[in-house]
């Protein structure tokens, strides 16, 4: 293989980081933003542990746990979509992406129900410091789930038109990388806000 062939050759399977390298700058920036949220939350909690614990007990842990299962499962579906396109199975890739998007939608529905219950109980962003953090972090994450679904939806439509193959599927891996970030943030957010006392 000459120098030109080496430059133009497709990425081998398993190269790191997967997807478009530019998305990783965005992912790291988003993780930094959430990291600041998490550290600030933990710091604020040390000043009023009793109030944070009492407010935490008012949260619907079952809804939080259901949403955790939904996002973890959707991430698995995205992994299957990447595996499918690497084997040139475009139709299967589309089906896995659709399933992942569907579960993302279910996450949003559960979260909306949870938000609605809090508002009906007269709880809002200004109720206390705990709820300021709770609504700020969960709404911020909620918006990221929506963005992730839009990204996966665009990838799915392109895959449906035959826009990816086993040789060129960077877009699928890019969408998958972002979706895994959304999942990872929730896996940290759920125990931090709903469970750890």
C-alpha positions in Angstrom: 0.0 0.0 0.0 1.5 3.3 -1.0 1.3 6.6 0.8 -1.8 7.8 -1.1 -3.7 4.6 -0.3 -2.8 4.9 3.3 -4.3 8.4 3.5 -7.5 7.5 1.7 -8.1 4.2 3.4 -11.2 3.9 5.6 -10.8 3.8 9.3 -10.4 0.3 10.6 -13.0 -1.2 12.9 -12.6 -0.2 16.5 -10.6 3.0 15.9 -10.8 5.6 18.6 -12.5 7.9 19.0 -15.4 6.6 17.0 -17.3 9.0 14.7 -16.4 12.5 13.7 -13.5 13.8 15.8 -15.3 17.2 16.0 -18.2 15.8 18.0 -15.8 14.9 20.7 -15.0 18.5 21.4 -18.7 19.1 21.9 -19.1 16.0 24.0 -16.3 17.0 26.3 -17.7 20.5 26.6 -21.1 19.1 27.6 -19.5 16.7 30.1 -17.6 19.6 31.6 -20.9 21.6 31.9 -22.6 18.7 33.6 -19.6 18.1 35.8 -19.8 21.6 37.1 -23.5 21.1 37.9 -22.7 17.8 39.8 -19.8 19.3 41.8 -21.8 22.4 42.7 -24.8 20.3 43.7 -22.6 18.1 46.0 -21.0 21.2 47.5 -24.4 22.9 48.1 -25.7 19.7 49.7 -23.0 19.7 52.4 -24.5 23.0 53.7 -28.0 21.7 54.1 -28.0 17.9 54.2 -31.3 17.6 56.0 -33.3 19.7 53.5 -31.7 18.0 50.6 -32.5 14.5 52.0 -36.1 15.5 52.8 -36.6 16.9 49.3 -35.0 13.9 47.7 -37.5 11.6 49.3 -40.3 13.5 47.5 -38.9 12.4 44.1 -40.3 9.5 42.2 -37.5 7.0 42.3 -39.5 4.5 40.3 -39.8 7.0 37.5 -36.1 7.7 37.7 -35.3 4.0 37.6 -37.6 3.4 34.7 -35.9 6.2 32.8 -32.5 4.7 33.6 -33.5 1.4 32.1 -35.0 3.1 29.1 -31.7 5.0 28.3 -29.4 2.1 29.0 -31.6 -0.1 26.7 -31.6 2.6 24.0 -27.8 2.8 24.2 -27.7 -0.9 23.6 -29.9 -0.5 20.6 -27.6 2.2 19.2 -24.7 -0.2 19.7 -26.6 -2.8 17.6 -27.2 -0.2 14.9 -23.5 0.5 14.7 -22.8 -3.2 14.5 -25.4 -3.6 11.8 -24.0 -0.9 9.5 -20.5 -2.3 9.9 -21.9 -5.4 8.3 -23.7 -3.4 5.6 -27.1 -4.2 7.0 -28.7 -0.8 6.4 -32.3 -1.9 7.1 -31.3 -3.5 10.4 -29.4 -0.3 11.3 -32.5 1.8 10.7 -34.6 -0.5 12.8 -32.2 -0.4 15.8 -32.0 3.4 15.5 -35.8 3.7 15.4 -36.0 1.6 18.5 -33.4 3.8 20.3 -35.3 6.9 19.3 -38.6 5.4 20.5 -37.1 4.7 23.9 -35.7 8.2 24.0 -39.3 9.4 23.5 -40.5 7.2 26.3 -37.9 8.7 28.6 -39.3 12.2 27.7 -42.9 11.1 28.4 -41.9 9.7 31.9 -40.0 12.8 32.7 -42.9 15.1 31.6 -45.2 13.1 33.9 -42.8 13.5 36.7 -42.4 17.3 36.1 -46.2 17.7 35.9 -46.7 15.9 39.3 -44.1 18.3 40.9 -45.8 21.4 39.4 -49.2 20.1 40.5 -47.9 19.8 44.1 -46.8 23.4 44.0 -43.1 22.5 43.6 -41.0 24.6 41.3 -37.4 25.9 40.7 -37.8 28.4 43.5 -39.1 26.0 46.2 -35.7 25.4 47.7 -32.0 24.9 46.8 -32.5 21.2 46.1 -35.3 21.8 43.6 -33.3 24.6 42.0 -30.6 22.0 41.2 -33.1 19.2 40.4 -35.0 21.2 37.8 -31.9 22.8 36.4 -30.0 19.6 35.9 -33.0 17.4 34.7 -34.3 20.0 32.3 -30.8 20.6 30.9 -30.5 16.8 30.4 -34.0 16.7 29.0 -33.0 19.1 26.3 -29.9 17.0 25.5 -32.2 13.9 25.1 -34.3 15.9 22.5 -31.1 16.9 20.7 -29.8 13.3 20.8 -33.1 12.1 19.3 -32.9 14.7 16.5 -29.3 13.6 15.7 -30.3 9.9 15.7 -33.3 10.7 13.6 -31.1 12.5 11.0 -28.7 9.5 11.0 -31.6 7.1 10.6 -33.1 9.0 7.6 -29.7 9.0 5.9 -29.2 5.3 6.6 -32.7 4.6 5.2 -31.6 6.3 2.0 -28.5 4.1 1.8 -26.2 6.9 2.9 -23.9 4.6 5.0 -22.1 1.4 4.4 -19.6 -0.9 6.0 -16.9 1.3 4.5 -18.3 4.7 5.4 -20.4 4.9 8.6 -18.8 7.8 10.5 -22.2 9.5 10.8 -23.7 6.5 12.6 -20.8 6.4 15.0 -21.0 10.1 15.6 -24.7 9.9 16.5 -24.0 6.9 18.7 -21.2 8.7 20.5 -23.5 11.6 21.4 -26.3 9.3 22.5 -23.9 7.4 24.8 -22.9 10.7 26.4 -26.6 11.5 27.1 -26.9 8.1 28.7 -23.7 8.4 30.7 -24.9 11.8 32.2 -28.2 10.3 33.3 -26.4 7.3 34.9 -24.5 9.7 37.0 -27.4 12.1 37.6 -30.0 9.5 38.7 -28.1 8.1 41.7 -26.6 11.5 42.6 -30.0 13.3 42.8 -32.5 10.5 43.4 -30.7 7.9 45.5 -27.4 9.0 47.3 -28.1 10.4 50.8 
